[in-house]
Amino acid sequence: MGNDIAKYLYEVGQLKRVKRSGWWIAGIENPESVAEHSFRTAVIAYLLAEMEGADTERATFMALFHDTGEARTNDLHRIARRYVNWENVDKKVVEDQSKRLPENIGKKMIALHSEYEEANSLEARIARDADLLECLIQAREYQAMGCDDVSDWISNARGALLTDSAKKMAQECLETEPGEWWRGLKI
């Protein structure tokens, strides 16, 4: 195995530098990184899994690792994907990345990524909902910062949600101002 795990960890660290490119279309000059997106997506997945009575570990794992392929491919926004054959790219990258991990871990990564992509379990649907909710929440934060051109992200994300808990959480986030969390906490 040599230094393969170290290489994998450095590769995953690349996600801290890969920006979420779709926001550039809306005029966001310095959007969040894929790593920042993935962290909050995993937190949301954990909460949704608890609320839905699902396996929290599997849902959180899928959400945390759902964009690791972007360390190699970067974040290609939806308009650009119209012009590139993107079929099975994520699957190929995850399979290649998993070769650097111990066999049992690599197989688990591949299986859970496939489950996430196919959305054939409650946990996968939760992880996908978490990804959409994170986008909706980020769009609300950008709105609060003065970027009004993010309404498509909000409506598209909201319309694609599958679980009842995600729909409820989306509604709460839409009714709550992003800065409301800290008001009243100052001493």
C-alpha positions as CSV (number, residue, x, y, z in Angstrom):
1,M,0.0,0.0,0.0
2,G,2.9,2.4,0.6
3,N,1.8,6.0,0.8
4,D,-1.6,5.5,-0.9
5,I,-3.7,6.6,2.1
6,A,-1.6,9.7,2.4
7,K,-2.1,10.5,-1.2
8,Y,-5.9,10.0,-0.8
9,L,-5.9,12.4,2.2
10,Y,-4.0,15.0,0.2
11,E,-6.4,14.5,-2.7
12,V,-9.5,15.0,-0.5
13,G,-7.8,18.1,0.8
14,Q,-8.0,19.5,-2.7
15,L,-11.7,19.9,-2.2
16,K,-10.9,22.8,0.1
17,R,-9.7,24.7,-3.0
18,V,-12.3,23.6,-5.5
19,K,-15.0,26.3,-5.6
20,R,-18.7,25.5,-6.3
21,S,-18.8,26.9,-9.9
22,G,-22.5,27.3,-10.4
23,W,-22.6,30.3,-8.1
24,W,-20.4,32.3,-10.4
25,I,-23.3,32.4,-12.8
26,A,-25.3,34.1,-10.1
27,G,-22.5,36.7,-9.6
28,I,-21.0,35.2,-6.4
29,E,-17.3,36.1,-6.8
30,N,-16.0,33.8,-4.1
31,P,-18.4,30.9,-3.6
32,E,-17.9,28.2,-0.9
33,S,-15.6,25.3,-1.6
34,V,-16.8,21.7,-2.3
35,A,-15.4,20.8,1.1
36,E,-17.4,23.4,2.9
37,H,-20.5,22.3,1.0
38,S,-19.8,18.6,1.8
39,F,-19.4,19.3,5.5
40,R,-22.8,21.0,5.9
41,T,-24.4,18.4,3.6
42,A,-23.2,15.7,6.0
43,V,-24.6,17.5,9.0
44,I,-28.0,17.9,7.3
45,A,-28.0,14.2,6.3
46,Y,-27.4,13.2,9.9
47,L,-30.3,15.4,11.1
48,L,-32.6,14.1,8.3
49,A,-31.7,10.5,9.0
50,E,-32.5,10.9,12.6
51,M,-35.8,12.6,11.7
52,E,-36.7,9.9,9.2
53,G,-35.7,7.0,11.4
54,A,-33.0,5.9,8.9
55,D,-29.4,4.7,9.3
56,T,-27.6,7.8,10.3
57,E,-24.1,6.4,9.6
58,R,-24.9,5.4,6.0
59,A,-26.8,8.6,5.1
60,T,-24.1,10.8,6.7
61,F,-21.3,8.8,5.0
62,M,-22.9,9.1,1.5
63,A,-23.4,12.9,2.0
64,L,-19.9,13.5,3.3
65,F,-18.3,11.7,0.4
66,H,-20.7,12.5,-2.4
67,D,-18.5,15.0,-4.1
68,T,-15.0,13.5,-3.5
69,G,-14.6,13.0,-7.3
70,E,-14.5,16.7,-7.8
71,A,-11.0,16.7,-6.4
72,R,-10.1,15.4,-9.8
73,T,-12.9,16.8,-12.1
74,N,-13.5,20.1,-10.3
75,D,-17.1,21.3,-9.9
76,L,-18.6,21.6,-13.3
77,H,-21.9,23.6,-13.3
78,R,-25.1,22.5,-15.0
79,I,-24.7,24.7,-18.0
80,A,-21.2,23.4,-18.8
81,R,-22.5,19.8,-18.4
82,R,-24.7,20.3,-21.4
83,Y,-21.6,20.3,-23.6
84,V,-19.6,17.5,-21.9
85,N,-20.3,13.8,-21.8
86,W,-20.5,13.4,-18.0
87,E,-21.9,9.9,-18.0
88,N,-20.3,7.7,-15.4
89,V,-17.6,10.2,-14.7
90,D,-18.2,10.3,-10.9
91,K,-18.4,6.5,-10.8
92,K,-15.0,6.2,-12.6
93,V,-13.4,8.7,-10.3
94,V,-14.6,7.0,-7.1
95,E,-13.5,3.7,-8.4
96,D,-10.0,5.1,-9.1
97,Q,-9.8,6.9,-5.8
98,S,-10.9,3.8,-3.9
99,K,-7.9,1.9,-5.2
100,R,-5.7,3.9,-2.8
101,L,-7.7,2.7,0.2
102,P,-7.6,-0.7,1.9
103,E,-9.7,-3.1,-0.1
104,N,-12.6,-3.3,2.4
105,I,-12.9,0.5,2.7
106,G,-12.6,1.0,-1.1
107,K,-15.4,-1.5,-1.7
108,K,-17.6,0.2,0.8
109,M,-16.9,3.6,-0.8
110,I,-17.8,2.3,-4.3
111,A,-21.0,0.5,-3.0
112,L,-22.3,3.5,-1.1
113,H,-21.5,5.9,-4.0
114,S,-23.5,3.6,-6.3
115,E,-26.3,3.5,-3.8
116,Y,-26.2,7.4,-3.6
117,E,-26.3,7.8,-7.4
118,E,-29.1,5.3,-7.8
119,A,-31.1,6.7,-4.8
120,N,-32.4,3.2,-4.2
121,S,-32.6,3.4,-0.4
122,L,-34.0,5.8,2.2
123,E,-30.5,6.7,3.2
124,A,-29.5,7.6,-0.3
125,R,-32.6,9.7,-0.8
126,I,-31.8,11.5,2.5
127,A,-28.2,12.1,1.4
128,R,-29.5,13.5,-1.9
129,D,-32.0,15.7,-0.1
130,A,-29.2,16.9,2.2
131,D,-27.2,18.0,-0.9
132,L,-30.2,19.9,-2.2
133,L,-31.0,21.4,1.1
134,E,-27.4,22.6,1.5
135,C,-27.7,24.3,-1.8
136,L,-31.0,26.0,-0.8
137,I,-29.5,27.2,2.5
138,Q,-26.4,28.5,0.7
139,A,-28.6,30.3,-1.8
140,R,-30.6,31.9,1.1
141,E,-27.3,33.1,2.6
142,Y,-26.2,34.6,-0.7
143,Q,-29.6,36.3,-0.9
144,A,-29.0,37.8,2.5
145,M,-25.7,39.1,1.3
146,G,-27.5,41.0,-1.5
147,C,-27.4,38.5,-4.4
148,D,-30.9,38.3,-5.7
149,D,-30.2,36.1,-8.7
150,V,-30.3,32.8,-6.8
151,S,-34.1,32.1,-6.8
152,D,-33.7,29.3,-9.4
153,W,-31.4,27.4,-7.0
154,I,-33.9,27.8,-4.3
155,S,-37.0,26.7,-6.3
156,N,-35.1,23.9,-8.1
157,A,-33.7,22.5,-4.9
158,R,-37.0,22.7,-3.1
159,G,-38.9,21.1,-5.9
160,A,-36.6,18.1,-6.0
161,L,-36.8,17.2,-2.3
162,L,-38.2,13.7,-1.6
163,T,-38.5,13.2,2.1
164,D,-41.1,14.8,4.3
165,S,-38.4,15.9,6.8
166,A,-36.4,17.6,4.1
167,K,-39.5,19.5,2.8
168,K,-40.2,20.6,6.4
169,M,-36.6,21.7,6.9
170,A,-36.6,23.6,3.6
171,Q,-39.8,25.5,4.6
172,E,-38.2,26.4,8.0
173,C,-35.0,27.7,6.2
174,L,-37.1,29.7,3.8
175,E,-39.0,31.3,6.7
176,T,-35.9,32.0,8.7
177,E,-33.4,34.8,8.0
178,P,-29.8,33.4,7.7
179,G,-28.5,35.8,10.4
180,E,-31.2,35.0,12.9
181,W,-29.2,32.3,14.6
182,W,-26.9,34.7,16.3
183,R,-29.3,37.5,17.3
184,G,-29.7,37.6,21.1
185,L,-26.5,35.6,21.7
186,K,-24.2,38.6,22.2
187,I,-23.4,39.5,25.8
